[in-house]
Amino acid sequence: MSENSTSSFSEGAEPRAPLVLIIDDEDQTPFSEVLQDLGVDAVYLAPDDLEESLLHQAATVVVDQYLDHWPGRNKESVPLALRVPDGLSLASVLRSRVEGSGDRQGPPQSAVSFVLRTGEVETIGAGLPSAARQHLLAAQYNLEWVFEKGSVPVADTPSTAQRIAELARATASLPDDWSAGTGDPGIKWLRLPDAEWTDDARWQVEQCRPPQHVVAQRTAGRAWLRWFLQRVLPYPTFLVDVQKVAVMFGITVSAAEEVLSSSTKLGHLLEEARYNGPLNSFMGKRWWRAGVSFVIERILAEHDLDDDPDPETIAAVAATIHGSKLERLSVPDPVLEIGSDYSTARQPISAKDAVRLQPDDWPPYADEAWASRSRLNGDDPELLALVVSTDRWRLHSPPSDSLNDDDRASGVLSEGGQ
């Protein structure tokens, strides 16, 4: 063990913070100290210094990809089958250790999340859409997440250290018992608030097919954690980001951000719909879709309006409740536009001038992805290949040939365009 690696690891500490184990061939003491400042226990180790007793105490294991300086592995006397070539292989070996898959002892007692932290994400994930590369790589290699070393946080997304600390706390907070008869441990983990829209939110969670019982029990909850990280947070599902909130209200993202950061009545109402469970800032702020829909229904009811109006009406009522003018969207029937790299454009487009996409690995329960027809003129063959087959005819039709209401249903969670 390195000289400084145990600076925060003290025996018998009660209560104890989640432990993050960092395995790297280069000194990561400064990074471990950053994690300690964020409220988690952090230990840096070279590969040869790893002890199994410490591994079993970890909530999250962070592994580097290219472990070139590994004396114990690089000895010529080590048989080929025992030479772990890189971090991805090492993560698999260590996961087998902590989950007992090689000793026939049954399911693990507690979950451990494994992540890759490397400066070579672009190389390892070559060909994958850049905006989804981290979670797609993680799914491919049996990891919870992949982080880029030296990455700079964008928008409201926290730093890598903050996200790793958040993941460690989320992993440590997973329920111990997922067996039948325990109710809904996953719902409890999400900290679904007791509100008038709770039943709707619970239904929306169920529509996303969570591994809540048998599979979760066999993995000590890790299957639930991975589902939430890789199949919920990156997509518009029962949780939505500020861009989706803006579309639901018929206002611009800037206007939505103004409301959400305000202390007005509308700001308070939406704050009650904010997701505050584990990993609540991992990919930026999220809101319960059911909660946002309830706020819209409530403000419309206060003005004796139909609960399924056009976006302009919703935007007008929202501005009244907010107490000041809010910039409205300038397009009818707004939807979010997705690029070939899976990134979401800040400005929504009209469904009348768009076609639906079917990106690889896009969950069937998430809102459908859209692209403007004007972008699909042959300059982006990767995006063109994602167009839903039943929409291809619209690429060569006049803009007035729009989808009917049945065709443009947007995911199993959307109701009334929300």
Secondary structure as the mmCIF struct_conf table of DSSP 4:
data_model
#
loop_
_struct_conf.conf_type_id
_struct_conf.id
_struct_conf.beg_label_comp_id
_struct_conf.beg_label_asym_id
_struct_conf.beg_label_seq_id
_struct_conf.end_label_comp_id
_struct_conf.end_label_asym_id
_struct_conf.end_label_seq_id
TURN_TY1_P TURN_TY1_P1 GLU A 3 SER A 8
TURN_TY1_P TURN_TY1_P2 GLU A 11 GLY A 12
BEND BEND1 GLU A 14 PRO A 15
HELX_LH_PP_P HELX_LH_PP_P1 ALA A 17 PRO A 18
STRN STRN1 LEU A 19 ILE A 23
BEND BEND2 ASP A 25 GLU A 26
HELX_RH_AL_P HELX_RH_AL_P1 THR A 29 ASP A 37
TURN_TY1_P TURN_TY1_P3 LEU A 38 GLY A 39
BEND BEND3 VAL A 40 VAL A 40
STRN STRN2 ASP A 41 LEU A 45
HELX_RH_3T_P HELX_RH_3T_P1 PRO A 47 ASP A 49
HELX_RH_AL_P HELX_RH_AL_P2 GLU A 52 LEU A 55
TURN_TY1_P TURN_TY1_P4 HIS A 56 GLN A 57
BEND BEND4 ALA A 59 ALA A 59
STRN STRN3 THR A 60 VAL A 63
BEND BEND5 GLN A 65 GLN A 65
HELX_RH_AL_P HELX_RH_AL_P3 PRO A 71 ASN A 74
TURN_TY1_P TURN_TY1_P5 GLU A 76 SER A 77
BEND BEND6 VAL A 78 VAL A 78
HELX_RH_3T_P HELX_RH_3T_P2 LEU A 80 LEU A 82
BEND BEND7 ASP A 86 ASP A 86
HELX_RH_AL_P HELX_RH_AL_P4 GLY A 87 GLU A 99
TURN_TY1_P TURN_TY1_P6 GLY A 100 ARG A 104
BEND BEND8 PRO A 107 PRO A 107
BEND BEND9 GLN A 109 SER A 110
STRN STRN4 SER A 113 THR A 118
BEND BEND10 GLY A 119 GLY A 119
HELX_RH_AL_P HELX_RH_AL_P5 VAL A 121 ILE A 124
TURN_TY1_P TURN_TY1_P7 GLY A 125 GLY A 127
BEND BEND11 LEU A 128 LEU A 128
HELX_RH_3T_P HELX_RH_3T_P3 SER A 130 ALA A 132
HELX_RH_AL_P HELX_RH_AL_P6 ARG A 133 GLN A 140
TURN_TY1_P TURN_TY1_P8 TYR A 141 ASN A 142
BEND BEND12 GLU A 144 GLU A 144
STRN STRN5 TRP A 145 GLU A 148
TURN_TY1_P TURN_TY1_P9 LYS A 149 GLY A 150
HELX_LH_PP_P HELX_LH_PP_P2 SER A 151 PRO A 153
TURN_TY1_P TURN_TY1_P10 ALA A 155 ASP A 156
HELX_LH_PP_P HELX_LH_PP_P3 THR A 157 SER A 159
HELX_RH_AL_P HELX_RH_AL_P7 THR A 160 ALA A 172
TURN_TY1_P TURN_TY1_P11 SER A 173 SER A 173
BEND BEND13 LEU A 174 LEU A 174
BEND BEND14 ASP A 176 ASP A 176
BEND BEND15 SER A 179 SER A 179
TURN_TY1_P TURN_TY1_P12 ALA A 180 GLY A 181
BEND BEND16 THR A 182 THR A 182
HELX_RH_AL_P HELX_RH_AL_P8 PRO A 185 LEU A 190
TURN_TY1_P TURN_TY1_P13 ARG A 191 ARG A 191
BEND BEND17 ALA A 195 ALA A 195
TURN_TY1_P TURN_TY1_P14 GLU A 196 TRP A 197
HELX_RH_AL_P HELX_RH_AL_P9 THR A 198 GLN A 207
TURN_TY1_P TURN_TY1_P15 CYS A 208 CYS A 208
BEND BEND18 HIS A 213 HIS A 213
HELX_RH_AL_P HELX_RH_AL_P10 VAL A 214 ARG A 218
TURN_TY1_P TURN_TY1_P16 THR A 219 GLY A 221
HELX_RH_AL_P HELX_RH_AL_P11 ARG A 222 TRP A 227
HELX_RH_PI_P HELX_RH_PI_P1 PHE A 228 VAL A 232
TURN_TY1_P TURN_TY1_P17 LEU A 233 PRO A 234
BEND BEND19 TYR A 235 PHE A 238
STRN STRN6 LEU A 239 VAL A 240
HELX_RH_AL_P HELX_RH_AL_P12 VAL A 242 PHE A 249
TURN_TY1_P TURN_TY1_P18 GLY A 250 GLY A 250
STRN STRN7 ILE A 251 ILE A 251
HELX_RH_AL_P HELX_RH_AL_P13 VAL A 253 LEU A 260
TURN_TY1_P TURN_TY1_P19 SER A 261 SER A 261
BEND BEND20 SER A 262 SER A 262
BEND BEND21 THR A 264 THR A 264
HELX_RH_AL_P HELX_RH_AL_P14 LYS A 265 GLU A 271
TURN_TY1_P TURN_TY1_P20 GLU A 272 ALA A 273
STRN STRN8 ARG A 274 ARG A 274
BEND BEND22 GLY A 277 GLY A 277
TURN_TY1_P TURN_TY1_P21 PRO A 278 MET A 283
BEND BEND23 GLY A 284 GLY A 284
STRN STRN9 TRP A 287 TRP A 288
HELX_RH_AL_P HELX_RH_AL_P15 ARG A 289 GLU A 302
TURN_TY1_P TURN_TY1_P22 HIS A 303 ASP A 304
BEND BEND24 ASP A 307 ASP A 308
HELX_RH_AL_P HELX_RH_AL_P16 PRO A 311 HIS A 322
TURN_TY1_P TURN_TY1_P23 GLY A 323 GLY A 323
BEND BEND25 SER A 324 SER A 324
HELX_LH_PP_P HELX_LH_PP_P4 GLU A 327 GLU A 327
STRN STRN10 ARG A 328 ARG A 328
HELX_LH_PP_P HELX_LH_PP_P5 LEU A 329 LEU A 329
BEND BEND26 SER A 330 ASP A 333
STRN STRN11 PRO A 334 VAL A 335
STRN STRN12 GLU A 337 ILE A 338
TURN_TY1_P TURN_TY1_P24 SER A 340 ASP A 341
BEND BEND27 TYR A 342 TYR A 342
HELX_LH_PP_P HELX_LH_PP_P6 SER A 343 SER A 343
STRN STRN13 THR A 344 THR A 344
HELX_LH_PP_P HELX_LH_PP_P7 ALA A 345 ALA A 345
BEND BEND28 ARG A 346 GLN A 347
STRN STRN14 ILE A 349 SER A 350
HELX_RH_3T_P HELX_RH_3T_P4 ALA A 351 ASP A 353
STRN STRN15 ALA A 354 LEU A 357
TURN_TY1_P TURN_TY1_P25 ASP A 360 ASP A 361
TURN_TY1_P TURN_TY1_P26 PRO A 364 TYR A 365
BEND BEND29 ALA A 366 ALA A 366
HELX_LH_PP_P HELX_LH_PP_P8 ASP A 367 GLU A 368
STRN STRN16 ALA A 369 SER A 372
HELX_RH_3T_P HELX_RH_3T_P5 ARG A 373 ARG A 375
BEND BEND30 ASN A 377 ASP A 379
HELX_RH_AL_P HELX_RH_AL_P17 PRO A 381 LEU A 384
TURN_TY1_P TURN_TY1_P27 ALA A 385 LEU A 386
STRN STRN17 VAL A 387 VAL A 387
HELX_RH_3T_P HELX_RH_3T_P6 SER A 389 HIS A 396
BEND BEND31 SER A 397 SER A 397
TURN_TY1_P TURN_TY1_P28 PRO A 399 SER A 400
HELX_LH_PP_P HELX_LH_PP_P9 SER A 402 ASN A 404
TURN_TY1_P TURN_TY1_P29 ASP A 405 ARG A 408
TURN_TY1_P TURN_TY1_P30 VAL A 412 LEU A 413
BEND BEND32 GLU A 415 GLU A 415
TURN_TY1_P TURN_TY1_P31 GLY A 416 GLY A 417
#
